[in-house]
Amino acid sequence: GISRGGGMTMNVASFHSTLDLPSFDALCAVVPGAGQSMAGIETTTKVIVLNGQENETNFNESQEAFDSLHHIPCSNKHLIQINSDYYGTPDLISEHNFAGSGHDPADLTALNALDFYGMWKFTVAVFDCAFKNQNCEYCFGRDTLVTYMGQWSDGTPVNPATIIDTCGNQNTGIIPNNASNSTFGIFPNPANTQIKLALPEGNYCISIFNNLGQKVFYSIEKCGLSTINVTDFSNGIYIIQATEKNKILTSKFVKQ
């Protein structure tokens, strides 16, 4: 289901017993609105919730809808953000209507990478995973098979998707260079030996990714760090993700 349909799909899955329906084996909700408690969805249901990076209509509601699935194990769910990419023409704009809407001024019905790798890939994968026990790695893994979004005509990779959920205090999705949920300060920048983080008050866990999307640092056992030694990092651009519960902040720095 998409938008209101996404919320309705989740509600029907939750109240399947009341509606005298069988339980859902698989569910894919795209930019869903928040609704009633989803506690009635079976723990065995495979669930994918997709959100658009520029979904101004109900970005927070999609997060809330996923958060209501706290009773479902991490192995059976993912919240995935589809990101925009303005590299080529036409723009790939991941807003509320990114699925099947098209953004080519000459053909508003044209499908694009956001439809194929965002909507189609995840929907088919979660159904295949639930009913055939195959292709699960395309929707429930934590590597490039999940986050890959195709290429532009010159071979440049489209901005990958981001695994937003911090289920099990893990978030190893590739962070795109334009990720901008919210930012924080890093000093000095560029840096040579160490960086200091200027974060809001809280106990943030820190992940650092290189420009290939590979995780090079993770502070799960030492959350709350304000200083990080980067002496052994190779020169280049790095993305830092700071996570506390459901809040995710991102920023970048240069190691030289």
C-alpha positions in Angstrom: 0.0 0.0 0.0 1.1 3.6 -0.7 0.5 6.7 1.5 -3.0 6.3 3.0 -3.1 2.9 1.5 0.1 2.0 3.3 -1.4 2.9 6.6 -4.7 1.0 5.7 -2.7 -2.1 4.7 -0.9 -2.1 8.1 -4.2 -1.6 9.9 -5.9 -4.4 8.1 -2.9 -6.7 8.9 -3.1 -5.7 12.5 -6.9 -6.3 12.8 -7.0 -9.4 10.6 -8.6 -11.5 13.3 -11.4 -9.0 13.9 -12.0 -8.8 10.1 -12.0 -12.6 9.9 -9.0 -12.6 7.6 -5.9 -14.8 7.6 -2.7 -13.3 9.1 -0.4 -11.5 6.7 2.8 -13.3 5.6 4.3 -10.2 3.9 3.6 -6.5 4.0 5.2 -3.5 2.1 4.0 -0.1 3.2 5.3 2.9 1.2 5.2 6.4 2.9 2.4 5.2 5.2 0.6 7.4 7.6 0.6 6.6 11.3 -2.5 4.9 12.6 -3.8 2.6 15.3 -1.5 0.3 17.2 0.1 -2.4 14.9 0.3 -4.9 17.8 -2.0 -7.3 16.0 0.5 -7.9 13.1 2.0 -11.3 13.6 5.6 -11.5 14.7 6.3 -13.8 11.7 5.1 -11.2 9.1 7.8 -9.9 6.9 7.5 -6.1 6.9 9.2 -3.4 4.8 8.4 0.2 5.3 9.7 2.6 2.7 10.0 6.4 3.2 11.1 9.1 0.8 14.0 11.4 1.8 11.9 14.5 0.8 8.6 13.2 2.0 7.3 16.4 3.5 3.8 15.1 3.7 4.3 12.5 6.5 8.0 11.7 7.0 7.6 11.5 10.8 4.4 9.4 10.5 6.2 6.8 8.4 8.8 6.6 11.2 6.0 6.3 13.8 4.3 3.5 11.8 7.5 1.5 11.8 8.2 2.2 15.5 4.8 0.6 16.3 6.2 -2.7 15.0 8.5 -3.1 18.1 7.1 -6.6 18.8 8.3 -7.9 15.4 11.9 -9.2 15.5 14.7 -7.3 13.6 15.1 -10.2 11.2 11.6 -9.7 9.8 11.5 -5.9 9.3 13.3 -2.9 7.8 12.6 0.8 7.5 14.4 2.0 4.4 14.8 5.5 3.1 14.8 6.1 -0.7 17.1 9.1 -1.4 16.9 11.8 -4.1 19.7 12.2 -6.7 20.1 15.3 -8.8 23.2 14.1 -10.7 21.5 13.6 -14.1 18.3 14.4 -16.0 15.6 14.1 -15.1 16.1 14.6 -11.4 15.3 11.6 -9.2 13.2 13.2 -6.5 12.2 11.0 -3.6 9.2 12.8 -2.2 5.8 11.5 -1.0 4.8 10.3 -4.5 8.1 8.9 -5.5 6.7 5.4 -6.3 5.3 5.3 -9.9 4.9 9.1 -10.2 7.7 9.9 -12.7 9.4 13.3 -12.8 10.3 13.7 -16.5 8.6 16.9 -17.7 8.1 15.4 -21.1 6.4 12.2 -19.7 5.0 12.4 -16.2 4.1 8.7 -16.4 7.7 7.5 -17.0 9.2 5.1 -14.5 12.7 5.6 -13.1 15.3 4.1 -10.8 13.2 5.0 -7.7 10.3 2.9 -9.0 12.4 0.0 -10.1 15.0 -0.3 -7.3 12.8 1.4 -4.7 9.2 0.2 -5.0 9.5 -2.8 -7.3 12.7 -4.4 -5.8 11.6 -4.3 -2.2 8.0 -5.3 -2.9 8.9 -8.4 -4.9 11.8 -9.3 -2.6 9.6 -9.2 0.6 7.0 -11.4 -1.1 9.6 -13.8 -2.5 11.2 -14.0 1.0 7.9 -14.7 2.7 6.4 -17.2 0.2 9.4 -18.8 -1.5 12.2 -18.2 1.1 14.3 -16.6 -1.6 15.6 -13.1 -2.4 15.5 -12.2 1.3 19.0 -10.6 0.9 17.5 -7.9 -1.2 15.1 -6.6 1.5 16.4 -7.8 4.9 20.2 -7.8 4.5 22.4 -4.9 5.6 24.7 -4.5 2.5 24.6 -3.1 -1.0 22.1 -5.7 -2.2 19.5 -3.8 -0.2 20.8 -0.2 -0.7 21.8 -0.4 -4.4 19.6 1.9 -6.6 21.1 1.4 -10.0 23.3 3.6 -12.2 23.0 6.7 -14.3 23.6 6.3 -18.1 27.3 7.1 -17.7 27.8 4.5 -15.0 27.7 6.8 -12.0 25.8 5.0 -9.1 22.5 6.5 -8.1 22.5 7.6 -4.5 21.9 4.4 -2.5 19.0 3.8 -0.2 19.6 4.2 3.6 18.6 1.6 6.2 17.1 4.0 8.7 16.0 1.6 11.5 18.4 1.2 14.3 17.0 -2.3 15.1 19.4 -4.0 17.5 21.6 -0.9 17.6 22.8 -1.6 14.1 22.6 0.6 11.1 25.0 -0.4 8.4 23.2 1.0 5.4 25.3 3.1 3.0 24.9 6.8 3.9 24.6 9.0 0.8 26.7 12.2 0.5 23.5 14.3 0.6 22.0 12.7 3.7 20.5 15.5 5.8 18.1 14.3 8.4 19.9 16.8 10.7 23.5 17.7 11.1 26.0 18.4 13.9 29.4 20.1 14.2 32.8 18.4 13.7 36.1 20.1 14.7 38.7 20.4 13.2 37.5 19.8 9.7 39.7 18.9 7.8 41.2 16.7 10.5 44.5 14.9 10.8 44.7 13.1 14.2 41.3 13.4 16.0 37.9 15.0 15.7 35.6 16.5 18.3 31.8 16.1 17.9 29.4 18.9 18.8 26.2 16.9 19.3 23.0 17.8 21.1 22.6 16.4 24.7 22.2 12.7 24.6 24.0 9.3 24.5 24.7 9.0 20.8 26.3 5.9 19.2 28.6 6.9 16.4 29.2 5.1 13.0 31.6 6.4 10.4 31.5 5.4 6.7 34.0 6.0 4.0 33.1 7.3 0.5 32.4 3.7 -0.6 29.8 3.3 2.1 32.0 0.9 4.1 31.7 1.2 7.9 35.1 2.0 9.3 34.1 2.9 12.9 31.3 1.9 15.3 30.9 2.9 18.9 28.1 0.6 20.0 30.0 -0.4 23.2 31.2 3.2 23.9 28.2 5.4 23.1 28.5 9.0 24.1 31.9 9.7 22.6 32.8 13.3 22.0 36.3 12.7 20.6 37.4 10.1 18.0 40.9 9.3 16.9 41.2 9.2 13.1 44.9 8.9 12.8 44.7 5.6 11.0 42.0 6.6 8.6 43.0 6.9 5.0 42.8 10.4 3.5 39.3 11.2 2.1 35.7 12.2 2.9 33.8 10.4 5.6 30.2 10.4 6.7 29.4 10.3 10.4 26.1 9.0 11.7 25.1 9.7 15.3 22.1 7.6 16.5 20.1 7.8 19.8 17.0 5.7 19.9 15.0 6.8 16.8 17.0 10.0 16.2 19.6 10.0 13.5 22.0 12.9 12.8 24.5 12.9 10.0 27.5 15.0 9.1 30.8 14.7 7.2 34.5 15.5 7.6 37.7 15.4 5.6 40.7 13.4 6.8 44.0 14.7 5.4 
